[in-house]
């Protein structure tokens, strides 16, 4: 299964009220922080490594809650 996660960008663009109302589409299937990090690097290649890591931590804390 390919890790295509266009929803990562959509999550960043959603209004905060959407999170409260549960209007989030299906989440990409991530099984580990390593997979999440790889996908963030792919989707946000223009960011520096520190910003990418901050996004990984943010996505994991707010949506995925994967083991580290």
Residue pairs with C-beta under 8 A, 6 or more apart in sequence:
1 29
3 28
3 29
3 30
3 35
3 38
3 39
4 28
5 28
5 30
5 39
5 43
7 24
7 25
7 26
7 27
7 28
8 28
8 39
8 40
8 43
8 59
9 43
10 25
11 24
11 59
11 63
14 23
14 24
18 24
27 63
27 64
28 39
30 36
30 39
30 64
30 66
31 66
32 66
32 67
33 56
33 60
33 66
33 67
33 68
36 56
36 59
36 60
36 64
36 66
37 52
37 53
37 56
40 52
40 55
40 56
40 59
41 52
44 51
44 52
44 55
47 55
60 66
